[in-house]
Amino acid sequence: MGLLIYLNGKFVPEKEAKISVFDHGLLYGDGVFEGLRSYKGKIFKLDEHLIRLFNSAKAIALTIPLKFEELKKAVIETVRKNQLKDSYIRIVVTRGVGDLGLDPKKCKIPTIFIIASKIQLYPESLYEKGIDVITVPTRRNLNESLNPAIKSLNYLNNILAKIEANNSGATEGLILNQFGYISECTGENIFIVKKEIIITPPVSAGALSGITRDVVIDISEKIGLKVKEENITRYDVYTSDECFLTGTAAEIVPVVKIDGRIIGDGRPGKITLKIRNEFHLLTEKEGTPVYE
């Protein structure tokens, strides 16, 4: 039996979950999305993800066809109907059906769908050994053109960077902004550790305001570590003691090599592992219950 997909107010089998070829989410990447997770029957940081979704929609003048609490209930019900405890959830809101022109005024009713399924970006062995990263040629979009803070369906900037990482044989790609500062990787935020200080690029550098990023900052401060949000260069990463990536799907991934340079002693660092452990403990305790 396949998944049940929430589509415009109804739950339909995945094979019947279809949208029009005239939907502007498909034609132009005109829409927004969120990815979130449930752990042991509780959805982690549901409110925070929904707030970011509504903010992204507002930034592109897209009205989500559900109120906050209505969408929250729809997400919970999607996980429940698929009888999942540990899941990856994708919420997508598009501009809706229009004509072949790009004018969003022609799209009268937004499309919304929610998928609850599974995801595994990296095999467990890479969390134990760490991954290698390479700086890619593709630069981050300018904030003044398509602001990376908007989690939109137009992900070509990230996809091109991922292609370049794949072509180079690296696990992930590091993206610089137009000024040569590090923004993030293709789908994760980046952190470095120097002399037990945690450093991550600011959102203004072209980094997404990641939910897991925020959680890691909170965890670091609670365990007594100093956290800085400041512009960093590749030199800062090359000479760091530790490096790791964060994201909802990836969680916390140690990095042991960047552009051929070994980070630290070439193994996941003790602070990285401590934060990763604290993150897993947090996901076991916190969350919005699906089954009550």
Residue frames relative to the residue before (quaternion, step in Angstrom):
aa qw qx qy qz dx dy dz
M 1.0000 0.0000 0.0000 0.0000 0.00 0.00 0.00
G 0.3736 -0.7562 0.4959 0.2066 3.58 -0.82 0.96
L 0.6991 -0.4572 0.3544 0.4203 3.50 -1.35 -0.13
L 0.3320 -0.6699 0.6131 0.2552 3.51 -1.35 0.31
I 0.1783 -0.8022 0.5674 0.0524 3.55 -0.76 1.09
Y 0.3554 -0.6894 0.5833 0.2413 3.56 -0.99 0.83
L 0.0932 0.7979 -0.5857 0.1079 3.57 -0.66 1.12
N 0.8434 -0.1811 0.0729 0.5006 3.54 -0.49 1.28
G 0.8012 -0.3420 0.1493 0.4678 3.55 0.79 1.06
K 0.7306 0.3466 -0.2259 0.5432 3.59 1.26 -0.07
F 0.3474 -0.6955 0.5798 0.2437 3.53 -1.28 0.43
V 0.0022 -0.8115 0.5812 -0.0604 3.53 -0.68 1.14
P 0.5870 -0.5598 0.4336 0.3925 3.62 -1.14 0.51
E 0.6284 -0.5910 0.3450 0.3699 3.58 -1.00 0.78
K 0.6484 0.5224 -0.3304 0.4444 3.61 1.04 -0.66
E 0.7051 0.4204 -0.2515 0.5126 3.57 1.25 -0.40
A 0.5226 0.6355 -0.4107 0.3929 3.59 1.29 -0.03
K 0.2079 0.7972 -0.5239 0.2161 3.56 0.06 1.32
I 0.1652 -0.7576 0.6197 0.1212 3.53 -1.22 0.57
S 0.6430 -0.5527 0.3768 0.3730 3.55 -1.25 0.44
V 0.5162 -0.6185 0.4926 0.3292 3.57 -1.17 0.61
F 0.6415 0.5022 -0.3209 0.4830 3.58 1.28 -0.17
D 0.4223 0.6868 -0.4811 0.3443 3.58 1.26 0.17
H 0.4439 -0.7344 0.4526 0.2426 3.57 -0.78 1.04
G 0.5056 0.6041 -0.4357 0.4354 3.56 1.26 -0.10
L 0.6913 0.4435 -0.2515 0.5120 3.55 1.11 -0.75
L 0.7097 0.4811 -0.2697 0.4383 3.58 0.84 -0.97
Y 0.8470 0.1447 -0.0204 0.5111 3.58 0.91 -0.89
G 0.4638 -0.6648 0.4638 0.3575 3.61 1.22 -0.03
D 0.3934 0.7372 -0.4521 0.3120 3.56 1.23 0.57
G 0.5811 0.5378 -0.4171 0.4462 3.54 -0.08 1.31
V 0.3421 -0.7207 0.5669 0.2053 3.54 -1.34 0.00
F 0.0853 -0.8036 0.5871 0.0470 3.56 -1.24 0.39
E 0.1438 -0.7452 0.6394 0.1229 3.49 -1.40 0.18
G 0.1502 -0.7469 0.6368 0.1182 3.54 -1.22 0.58
L 0.0732 0.7980 -0.5930 0.0789 3.58 -0.83 0.95
R 0.3309 -0.7671 0.5268 0.1564 3.55 -1.26 0.29
S 0.2197 -0.7149 0.6369 0.1872 3.47 -1.34 0.39
Y 0.1214 -0.7683 0.6264 0.0507 3.52 -1.16 0.75
K 0.8526 -0.0638 0.0103 0.5185 3.55 -0.81 1.07
G 0.7494 -0.4387 0.2173 0.4457 3.55 0.88 0.98
K 0.6769 0.4145 -0.3073 0.5249 3.60 1.25 0.37
I 0.3542 -0.7389 0.5359 0.2032 3.57 -0.88 0.98
F 0.3344 -0.7851 0.4983 0.1532 3.54 -0.62 1.21
K 0.8643 -0.0256 -0.0260 0.5017 3.56 -0.90 1.08
L 0.1099 0.8350 -0.5296 0.1010 3.59 0.96 0.86
D 0.6715 0.5007 -0.3123 0.4482 3.60 0.79 -0.94
E 0.6588 0.5236 -0.3148 0.4390 3.57 0.92 -0.91
H 0.6542 0.5020 -0.3119 0.4719 3.58 0.98 -0.80
L 0.6678 0.4966 -0.3089 0.4603 3.57 0.95 -0.83
I 0.6064 0.5397 -0.3533 0.4649 3.59 1.04 -0.70
R 0.6703 0.4854 -0.3051 0.4713 3.59 0.92 -0.87
L 0.6178 0.5424 -0.3405 0.4563 3.59 1.04 -0.73
F 0.6803 0.4737 -0.2883 0.4792 3.58 0.86 -0.92
N 0.6345 0.5176 -0.3348 0.4663 3.60 1.05 -0.68
S 0.6350 0.5174 -0.3272 0.4712 3.60 0.99 -0.80
A 0.6561 0.5119 -0.3061 0.4624 3.56 0.95 -0.91
K 0.6486 0.5180 -0.3200 0.4568 3.58 0.95 -0.85
A 0.6459 0.5464 -0.3187 0.4275 3.57 1.00 -0.84
I 0.7521 0.3197 -0.2103 0.5366 3.62 1.11 -0.56
A 0.4959 -0.6946 0.4030 0.3305 3.59 1.27 0.46
L 0.4266 0.6641 -0.4797 0.3833 3.56 0.99 0.97
T 0.2516 -0.7740 0.5657 0.1326 3.57 -0.77 1.04
I 0.3264 -0.7391 0.5564 0.1940 3.56 -0.63 1.13
P 0.4264 -0.7651 0.4255 0.2274 3.61 -0.67 1.08
L 0.6874 0.3787 -0.2923 0.5465 3.59 1.24 0.32
K 0.4698 -0.6283 0.5279 0.3253 3.55 -1.16 0.54
F 0.7299 -0.4542 0.2865 0.4229 3.56 -1.27 0.45
E 0.7217 0.4407 -0.2583 0.4671 3.59 0.71 -1.06
E 0.6157 0.5419 -0.3478 0.4542 3.60 1.08 -0.65
L 0.6684 0.4832 -0.2970 0.4812 3.55 0.96 -0.86
K 0.6052 0.5599 -0.3426 0.4504 3.55 1.05 -0.76
K 0.6691 0.4874 -0.2909 0.4798 3.58 0.92 -0.91
A 0.6391 0.5333 -0.3286 0.4463 3.59 1.00 -0.79
V 0.6359 0.5193 -0.3239 0.4701 3.59 1.03 -0.77
I 0.6590 0.5050 -0.3046 0.4668 3.58 0.88 -0.95
E 0.6798 0.4982 -0.2891 0.4541 3.57 0.90 -0.94
T 0.6120 0.5495 -0.3524 0.4464 3.60 1.07 -0.65
V 0.6563 0.4851 -0.3061 0.4901 3.58 0.97 -0.84
R 0.6610 0.5265 -0.3059 0.4385 3.57 0.94 -0.93
K 0.6840 0.4962 -0.2980 0.4439 3.58 0.85 -0.92
N 0.7004 0.4287 -0.2665 0.5045 3.58 1.15 -0.51
Q 0.3834 -0.7774 0.4350 0.2437 3.55 1.39 0.20
L 0.3788 0.7268 -0.4752 0.3200 3.53 0.96 0.96
K 0.2282 -0.7467 0.6056 0.1536 3.54 -1.15 0.65
D 0.7568 0.1632 -0.0950 0.6258 3.55 0.98 -0.89
S 0.1880 0.8137 -0.5161 0.1902 3.56 -0.36 1.22
Y 0.3052 -0.6687 0.6318 0.2459 3.49 -1.43 0.18
I 0.1541 -0.8106 0.5644 0.0271 3.56 -0.79 1.07
R 0.0974 -0.7865 0.6087 0.0373 3.56 -0.89 0.94
I 0.1068 -0.7623 0.6374 0.0361 3.57 -0.85 1.07
V 0.0159 -0.8008 0.5979 -0.0319 3.58 -0.80 1.03
V 0.0224 -0.7663 0.6421 0.0009 3.54 -0.97 0.93
T 0.1091 -0.8056 0.5810 0.0385 3.58 -0.65 1.11
R 0.6578 -0.4962 0.3840 0.4167 3.55 -1.30 0.22
G 0.4992 -0.6665 0.4118 0.3702 3.56 1.20 -0.54
V 0.7135 -0.4501 0.3324 0.4217 3.53 -1.36 -0.08
G 0.0649 0.7716 -0.6297 0.0623 3.53 -1.00 0.95
D 0.6080 -0.4973 0.4035 0.4693 3.56 -1.07 -0.69
L 0.7186 -0.4513 0.3006 0.4354 3.59 -1.24 -0.20
G 0.5317 0.5681 -0.4259 0.4618 3.57 1.28 0.07
L 0.5155 -0.6811 0.4263 0.2978 3.57 -1.17 0.42
D 0.4216 0.7301 -0.4573 0.2829 3.61 1.25 -0.11
P 0.3546 -0.7665 0.4921 0.2111 3.63 -0.48 1.13
K 0.5394 0.6256 -0.4066 0.3903 3.61 1.19 -0.34
K 0.6167 0.5519 -0.3422 0.4449 3.58 1.22 -0.44
C 0.6405 0.4946 -0.3183 0.4938 3.61 1.28 -0.27
K 0.2049 -0.8461 0.4855 0.0805 3.56 -0.19 1.28
I 0.8092 0.1615 -0.0569 0.5621 3.59 0.98 -0.83
P 0.3812 -0.7298 0.5157 0.2368 3.64 -0.60 1.06
T 0.3537 -0.6949 0.5839 0.2259 3.54 -1.24 0.54
I 0.0135 -0.7943 0.6074 0.0051 3.56 -0.98 0.81
F 0.1043 0.7811 -0.6138 0.0481 3.55 -0.97 0.85
I 0.1890 -0.7662 0.6102 0.0700 3.51 -1.25 0.67
I 0.1024 -0.7805 0.6165 0.0189 3.54 -0.89 1.04
A 0.0641 -0.7571 0.6487 0.0441 3.56 -0.99 0.88
S 0.1763 0.7844 -0.5638 0.1892 3.56 -0.53 1.19
K 0.5706 -0.5520 0.4581 0.3999 3.57 -1.11 -0.75
I 0.0087 -0.7847 0.6191 0.0293 3.58 -1.24 0.40
Q 0.0561 0.7550 -0.6532 0.0127 3.54 -1.20 0.63
L 0.2554 -0.8078 0.5152 0.1293 3.56 -0.27 1.27
Y 0.8118 0.1060 -0.0190 0.5739 3.56 0.95 -0.88
P 0.5136 -0.6133 0.4854 0.3528 3.60 -1.11 0.57
E 0.6574 -0.5454 0.3540 0.3809 3.55 -1.17 0.63
S 0.5873 0.6063 -0.3665 0.3914 3.59 1.09 -0.69
L 0.6577 0.5127 -0.3191 0.4503 3.60 1.07 -0.70
Y 0.6059 0.5271 -0.3631 0.4724 3.60 1.15 -0.46
E 0.6777 0.4831 -0.2835 0.4763 3.56 1.14 -0.63
K 0.7606 0.3673 -0.1890 0.5009 3.58 1.02 -0.82
G 0.4499 -0.6568 0.4762 0.3735 3.59 1.10 -0.66
I 0.3594 -0.7422 0.5319 0.1925 3.57 -1.22 0.49
D 0.3806 -0.6836 0.5634 0.2653 3.52 -1.35 0.25
V 0.1644 -0.7851 0.5961 0.0366 3.54 -1.07 0.88
I 0.1068 -0.7818 0.6099 0.0735 3.56 -1.14 0.63
T 0.4678 -0.6459 0.5175 0.3100 3.58 -1.07 0.69
V 0.2447 -0.7932 0.5451 0.1175 3.57 -0.78 1.04
P 0.5983 -0.5933 0.3994 0.3613 3.62 -1.17 0.50
T 0.6129 0.5663 -0.3580 0.4188 3.61 1.03 -0.74
R 0.2621 -0.7755 0.5583 0.1349 3.56 -0.86 0.99
R 0.6074 -0.5564 0.4301 0.3694 3.55 -1.26 0.44
N 0.5725 -0.5788 0.4564 0.3590 3.56 -1.13 0.69
L 0.5084 -0.6180 0.5005 0.3302 3.55 -1.12 0.63
N 0.5572 -0.6058 0.4474 0.3497 3.58 -1.05 0.72
E 0.6816 0.5035 -0.2847 0.4482 3.57 1.09 -0.72
S 0.6662 0.4526 -0.3170 0.5008 3.62 1.23 -0.15
L 0.7558 -0.1616 0.1307 0.6210 3.59 0.44 -1.18
N 0.3102 -0.8044 0.4780 0.1678 3.53 -0.09 1.32
P 0.4318 -0.7250 0.4725 0.2542 3.61 -0.67 1.06
A 0.5327 0.6215 -0.4141 0.3982 3.61 1.21 -0.22
I 0.6233 0.4999 -0.3347 0.4997 3.58 1.25 -0.40
K 0.2404 -0.7693 0.5757 0.1379 3.58 -0.62 1.11
S 0.0717 0.8499 -0.5109 0.1074 3.53 0.41 1.30
L 0.6244 -0.5392 0.4161 0.3826 3.54 -1.34 0.22
N 0.5913 0.5389 -0.3750 0.4683 3.59 1.23 -0.20
Y 0.0856 0.8375 -0.5252 0.1243 3.55 0.05 1.34
L 0.2811 0.8051 -0.4903 0.1799 3.58 1.22 0.36
N 0.5851 0.5794 -0.3787 0.4226 3.60 1.04 -0.67
N 0.6949 0.4594 -0.2563 0.4902 3.55 0.95 -0.95
I 0.6525 0.5306 -0.3164 0.4389 3.58 0.99 -0.86
L 0.6436 0.5119 -0.3257 0.4665 3.59 0.96 -0.83
A 0.6402 0.5162 -0.3170 0.4724 3.56 1.04 -0.78
K 0.6440 0.5144 -0.3201 0.4670 3.59 1.03 -0.78
I 0.6155 0.5412 -0.3404 0.4609 3.59 1.02 -0.77
E 0.6660 0.5036 -0.2993 0.4618 3.57 0.95 -0.90
A 0.6293 0.5133 -0.3328 0.4793 3.59 1.06 -0.72
N 0.6428 0.5212 -0.3164 0.4638 3.58 0.97 -0.87
N 0.6663 0.5156 -0.3001 0.4473 3.57 0.92 -0.92
S 0.6938 0.4584 -0.2653 0.4880 3.56 1.16 -0.59
G 0.4980 -0.6796 0.4124 0.3465 3.56 1.28 -0.11
A 0.5113 0.6368 -0.4235 0.3921 3.58 1.25 0.31
T 0.5696 -0.5995 0.4400 0.3501 3.56 -1.22 0.47
E 0.8121 0.0420 0.0151 0.5819 3.57 0.99 -0.83
G 0.3324 -0.7372 0.5574 0.1880 3.52 -1.34 0.40
L 0.2910 -0.7475 0.5778 0.1509 3.54 -0.96 0.94
I 0.1917 -0.8084 0.5524 0.0681 3.57 -0.73 1.09
L 0.2234 -0.7563 0.6030 0.1202 3.55 -0.93 0.98
N 0.4224 -0.6606 0.5379 0.3096 3.57 -1.23 0.37
Q 0.7500 -0.4294 0.2635 0.4286 3.57 -1.30 0.07
F 0.6834 0.4682 -0.2779 0.4863 3.59 1.25 -0.31
G 0.5884 -0.6139 0.3515 0.3915 3.57 1.29 0.11
Y 0.5363 0.5943 -0.4228 0.4248 3.57 1.26 0.14
I 0.5439 -0.6158 0.4611 0.3352 3.55 -1.19 0.56
S 0.2206 -0.7585 0.5961 0.1435 3.56 -0.99 0.85
E 0.7040 -0.3477 0.2829 0.5509 3.58 0.58 -1.18
C 0.5424 -0.5561 0.4725 0.4162 3.58 -1.24 -0.32
T 0.7683 -0.4018 0.2192 0.4475 3.58 -1.25 0.02
G 0.8244 0.0487 -0.0304 0.5631 3.59 1.10 -0.54
E 0.7260 0.3786 -0.2302 0.5260 3.57 1.26 0.19
N 0.4774 -0.6037 0.5500 0.3242 3.51 -1.33 0.38
I 0.2913 -0.7614 0.5561 0.1615 3.57 -1.21 0.50
F 0.0904 -0.7628 0.6395 0.0327 3.54 -1.15 0.80
I 0.0966 -0.7485 0.6468 0.1096 3.54 -1.24 0.52
V 0.2563 -0.7324 0.6089 0.1648 3.53 -1.31 0.44
K 0.0535 0.7782 -0.6223 0.0647 3.55 -0.86 1.06
K 0.8354 -0.0973 0.0163 0.5407 3.54 -0.63 1.19
E 0.6703 -0.5383 0.2578 0.4410 3.54 1.01 1.04
I 0.5346 0.5419 -0.4417 0.4748 3.58 1.16 0.65
I 0.3108 -0.7470 0.5647 0.1628 3.56 -0.89 1.01
I 0.0246 -0.8039 0.5937 -0.0255 3.59 -0.79 1.03
T 0.0492 0.7841 -0.6164 0.0526 3.58 -0.97 0.88
P 0.5638 -0.6093 0.4204 0.3663 3.61 -1.03 0.66
P 0.4841 -0.6462 0.4946 0.3216 3.60 -1.09 0.62
V 0.6557 -0.4997 0.3867 0.4133 3.56 -1.26 0.37
S 0.6209 0.5752 -0.3358 0.4133 3.59 1.07 -0.72
A 0.6138 0.5480 -0.3477 0.4494 3.61 1.25 -0.32
G 0.6314 -0.5288 0.3333 0.4589 3.57 1.31 -0.05
A 0.4821 0.6535 -0.4391 0.3843 3.56 1.26 0.36
L 0.4765 -0.6320 0.5236 0.3153 3.54 -1.10 0.70
S 0.4363 -0.6578 0.5410 0.2901 3.55 -1.09 0.69
G 0.1180 -0.8677 0.4815 0.0363 3.53 0.41 1.31
I 0.5073 -0.6377 0.4874 0.3139 3.54 -1.07 0.76
T 0.6656 0.4700 -0.3006 0.4957 3.60 0.92 -0.86
R 0.5740 0.5791 -0.3628 0.4512 3.58 1.10 -0.68
D 0.6794 0.4844 -0.2846 0.4720 3.59 0.88 -0.96
V 0.6333 0.5306 -0.3259 0.4596 3.58 1.01 -0.82
V 0.6593 0.5080 -0.3061 0.4621 3.59 0.94 -0.88
I 0.6188 0.5292 -0.3426 0.4687 3.59 1.01 -0.74
D 0.6632 0.5018 -0.2991 0.4679 3.60 0.94 -0.90
I 0.6486 0.5172 -0.3133 0.4623 3.56 0.94 -0.90
S 0.6557 0.5307 -0.3130 0.4364 3.57 0.88 -0.98
E 0.6827 0.4831 -0.2868 0.4672 3.56 0.91 -0.89
K 0.6600 0.5213 -0.3081 0.4446 3.59 1.03 -0.77
I 0.7175 0.3956 -0.2597 0.5112 3.59 1.11 -0.55
G 0.6599 -0.5918 0.2730 0.3738 3.54 1.27 0.50
L 0.5264 0.6281 -0.4176 0.3924 3.57 1.19 0.37
K 0.4232 -0.6845 0.5315 0.2644 3.56 -1.09 0.70
V 0.1387 -0.7968 0.5856 0.0532 3.58 -0.96 0.91
K 0.0786 -0.7834 0.6159 0.0288 3.55 -0.96 0.93
E 0.1730 -0.7249 0.6546 0.1269 3.55 -1.15 0.74
E 0.2949 0.7531 -0.5305 0.2538 3.56 -0.30 1.26
N 0.6270 -0.5363 0.4064 0.3925 3.54 -1.25 0.47
I 0.0321 -0.7911 0.6109 0.0017 3.55 -0.97 0.89
T 0.3199 -0.7336 0.5724 0.1787 3.54 -1.20 0.62
R 0.6844 -0.4486 0.3534 0.4533 3.55 -1.29 0.02
Y 0.5712 0.5835 -0.3793 0.4351 3.60 1.10 -0.63
D 0.6514 0.5204 -0.3186 0.4509 3.58 0.95 -0.88
V 0.6644 0.4879 -0.3041 0.4775 3.56 1.02 -0.78
Y 0.6416 0.5441 -0.3266 0.4308 3.60 0.91 -0.93
T 0.7724 0.3581 -0.1710 0.4959 3.56 0.97 -0.87
S 0.4314 0.7069 -0.4611 0.3187 3.59 1.23 0.24
D 0.5390 -0.6131 0.4736 0.3305 3.55 -1.29 0.37
E 0.7835 -0.0036 0.0367 0.6203 3.55 1.13 -0.77
C 0.0578 -0.7722 0.6310 0.0474 3.54 -1.29 0.38
F 0.0940 0.7879 -0.6063 0.0514 3.55 -1.08 0.71
L 0.3477 -0.7183 0.5704 0.1945 3.53 -1.31 0.48
T 0.1379 -0.7927 0.5888 0.0770 3.56 -1.17 0.57
G 0.2162 0.7543 -0.6026 0.1455 3.54 -1.14 0.71
T 0.6491 -0.5302 0.3632 0.4071 3.57 -1.18 0.46
A 0.7236 0.4169 -0.2497 0.4901 3.58 0.81 -0.96
A 0.7283 0.4374 -0.2389 0.4703 3.58 0.91 -0.92
E 0.2631 -0.7469 0.5363 0.2920 3.57 1.17 -0.71
I 0.7032 -0.4033 0.3167 0.4924 3.64 -0.58 -1.10
V 0.0597 -0.8328 0.5487 -0.0421 3.54 -0.49 1.28
P 0.3575 -0.7326 0.5312 0.2310 3.64 -0.66 1.01
V 0.1947 -0.7472 0.6246 0.1170 3.57 -1.14 0.73
V 0.1123 -0.8272 0.5496 0.0338 3.57 -0.77 1.02
K 0.7919 0.1331 -0.1034 0.5869 3.60 1.23 -0.13
I 0.0101 0.7775 -0.6285 0.0199 3.57 -1.00 0.91
D 0.8428 -0.0500 -0.0228 0.5354 3.56 -0.78 1.11
G 0.7241 -0.4484 0.2320 0.4698 3.57 1.01 0.86
R 0.5978 0.5468 -0.3740 0.4513 3.60 1.27 -0.09
I 0.3871 -0.7054 0.5437 0.2385 3.58 -0.89 0.93
I 0.2891 -0.7487 0.5739 0.1631 3.57 -0.90 0.96
G 0.8314 0.0229 -0.0612 0.5518 3.57 -0.76 1.08
D 0.7633 -0.3098 0.2490 0.5094 3.54 -0.79 -1.04
G 0.6219 -0.5874 0.3310 0.3983 3.57 1.23 0.37
R 0.6748 0.4092 -0.2934 0.5396 3.56 1.30 0.30
P 0.6455 -0.4937 0.3857 0.4368 3.61 -1.17 0.38
G 0.4275 -0.7487 0.4545 0.2239 3.56 -0.78 1.05
K 0.6408 -0.5585 0.3690 0.3759 3.56 -1.20 0.51
I 0.6503 0.4970 -0.3273 0.4722 3.60 1.03 -0.71
T 0.6087 0.5445 -0.3420 0.4649 3.58 1.03 -0.78
L 0.6920 0.4782 -0.2768 0.4646 3.58 0.85 -0.97
K 0.6183 0.5357 -0.3358 0.4669 3.57 1.09 -0.71
I 0.6696 0.4862 -0.2948 0.4779 3.59 0.89 -0.92
R 0.6399 0.5274 -0.3257 0.4542 3.58 0.97 -0.84
N 0.6527 0.5078 -0.3073 0.4708 3.57 0.97 -0.84
E 0.6616 0.5006 -0.3008 0.4704 3.58 0.94 -0.89
F 0.6143 0.5454 -0.3391 0.4584 3.58 1.09 -0.71
H 0.6770 0.4885 -0.2971 0.4634 3.59 0.89 -0.89
L 0.6197 0.5301 -0.3369 0.4706 3.58 1.07 -0.68
L 0.6499 0.5265 -0.3061 0.4547 3.55 1.04 -0.84
T 0.6688 0.5019 -0.3096 0.4527 3.59 0.92 -0.87
E 0.6226 0.5335 -0.3419 0.4593 3.60 1.16 -0.46
K 0.7310 0.4392 -0.2310 0.4684 3.58 1.11 -0.70
E 0.7862 0.3430 -0.1571 0.4895 3.56 0.91 -0.96
G 0.4661 0.6873 -0.4959 0.2539 3.53 -1.25 0.43
T 0.5068 -0.6209 0.5086 0.3147 3.54 -1.33 0.35
P 0.4124 -0.7400 0.4669 0.2537 3.61 -0.53 1.13
V 0.3203 -0.7317 0.5731 0.1832 3.56 -1.06 0.83
Y 0.7839 0.2315 -0.1060 0.5662 3.55 0.99 -0.87
E 0.0614 0.8075 -0.5805 0.0847 3.57 -0.50 1.17
